[in-house]
Amino acid sequence: MPLDFPTIAVLGFLLCLGIAMGFSLLLLVLRRQPALRLWTASLWMLSVSLTLVALRPHLPQVAGILVGNLAVALSGLLMLYGVARHLGRRLPGWEPLALAATYLGAIAFFLVVHPSLVIRLNVFSVFAVLLNAWMAWLLLRHAPPAQRTSCRLAAAVFAAQALLYLVRLFLPVAPDAGEDIMRAGSPVFATYLAGLILELARCFALVLLLVERMLVDLQRLARTDVLTGLLNRGAVLADGANLLQAVRRTPRPLALLLLDVDHFKQINDRWGHLAGDAVLRHVADVLAGCVADREHLLGRYGGEEFVVVLPGADAAQALQCADRIRRSLRESPARVESLLVPVTASIGLAIDAGRDDIARLLGDADTALYRAKAEGRDRTISAAAILVD
C-alpha cells in the first residue's frame, strides 16, 4: 500500500478510532475520573474529524469541511477542559468558547466567502498552536507537587504539538492543490503524519497523568484515617519521627499532645455508633480549626485518641494550644442529626528533651493523659509535671 495522503488519512482515522475505543474501555473501569470522560469524548470528536478527512473525496465539500472543523473545535475544547479538570482548575467560561468560535468563523469565511485552502490550513495551525500551548502552560503552571513528573511529560508533548503546527505555518502548499487537502503537497503530508505520531504520544501522556494521579491517591489513602480525614497512626509515627529530627537540627522545641475524648463509650452506648462516628469527625474538625499551621501534624492515633505534633512550640505555647482545643470542644457540641452531643477531652502533653524518639514522646504523653483522666477529665496534664511529682 503506497504511503500517499489518502492512505495516511485512512490510517489516521483507524488509529484514532482505536485509541478512542481504548479510552472508552478504560472509562468503564475508571468511572470516577471526570477528566477521563472529557478526554474520551475529545478523542471521539477527533475520530469524527479524521473520518471526514478520509472520506473527503466522497462528501459534499462545504458540508464535509465545516462539520469536520466543528469536530476539531469540539475535540480541542474537550481536551482543554479535561486538562483543567485534572488539575482542579476552573477555566474562564468565555475565552475557550471565543477561541473556538473565532476559529470556526474564519474557516467558514475562507471556505464560502473567499475560498482558500492555504489560509484555512494556517487558521487551523494557529488554533492548534494556541490550544496546545494553553494546555502545556496549565500543566506546567498548576501541576500538583506530587504529580509533577506526569504533568511535565504531558506538557512536553503538548508543547511539541504546538511547535509542529507553528512550523507548519511557514511550510508551502502545492500550487496546484486548489481546495483539495489531499493534494496539498509533501510538507503538509509530513506534518499530518507527524501529528498522528504526536497524537499517539499524547494519549500515552494522558494515561500517564491518570496513573500518577491514582498512585498519589492510593498513597494518600494509605496514610489517611478514612473516618476523620486526618493522618492515621502509621503516618503520624513516620512523619512525626521525620519532624522530630528536623527540629533538632534547627534546634527548636517540639511538643506533642495526646487527646482522648471523654466518656466516649457512653456516647456510643447512649446515642449509637453513628453518633460516635459523628463525634470523632467533629473533634477532627475542631482540631483542624485550632491548629492551622501547615507544619503541625494532626492524626487519629486510634479509637477516640488523637495526636497533635507542634514543632516550634515550647511548654507554655503547647498548654495554650491544648486549652484552646478543650475550650473549643466544650463550647461547640457535636451535632448528630437534630441532637447536640456535648464533647470534652483530656490531653496529655510531652515536650521533646532532645534524647527521646517519637514513640517515647507518645508514651510520655500517654502517661500524662491517664493522669488527666484520673484527676477528673477535661484537663491537660504535662508529663514534666508528673516527673516533678
Summary of the structure (lengths in Angstrom):
residues: 389
radius of gyration: 30.7
end to end distance: 92.8
largest distance: 100.0
contacts: 1257
relative contact order: 0.08
helix: 69%
strand: 10%
